[in-house]
Amino acid sequence: MKKILVIFCFLLTTLPVLSQEEDRDSQRERIKALKVAFFTQELNLNEQTAEKFWPIYNKYEKERRELHKREHIDIKNVECISEDEAENLIDEFLSVENEEYKIKKQLFKDLKQIISAKDIIKLHKLEDEFHKKLIKEYRSKRDRKDNEESE
């Protein structure tokens, strides 16, 4: 576990401060590279398995991003929407949740062809762990930047 933490910390230190000027696509690519390295290491994917794993996982990630775009509707003021519009939004949210379940189920089915069920559970946990560490690192860098500006 300590080895994992050291590797992850090293990878995160290579990630430059995510500034507002930096292009979002560039940020996304850096995060993706960190994720690939982290998951490949933690799942002990050899070259042949990785060649099968990553296209499946990348397809899942792309579908998930598209769903989240549908879900994140910018509502300036909830008080200004009608009850019918609110009902439609609820239906859309539930539809997105249902589709997300379906693509996750398909991901697991596809991955069972190349990695064990235990590794799929490990992947599920690694996704949460990666996300939490990324948020923690982002907040830490933001706080350091805020402290530097206030001095």
Residue pairs with C-beta under 8 A, 6 or more apart in sequence:
4 41
4 42
7 38
7 41
8 38
8 133
11 34
11 37
11 38
12 34
12 133
12 134
12 137
15 30
15 31
15 34
15 137
16 22
16 30
17 141
17 145
18 27
18 138
18 141
31 134
34 130
34 134
35 130
36 54
38 126
38 130
39 45
39 57
39 123
39 126
39 130
40 50
42 122
42 126
43 53
43 115
43 119
43 122
43 123
43 126
45 53
45 115
49 114
49 115
52 113
52 114
53 111
53 114
53 115
56 107
56 110
56 111
56 114
57 107
57 111
60 103
60 104
60 106
60 107
63 103
64 100
64 103
67 96
67 99
67 100
67 103
68 96
70 92
70 96
71 92
71 93
71 96
73 89
73 92
75 81
75 89
78 86
81 89
108 120
111 119
111 120
111 123
112 120
115 123
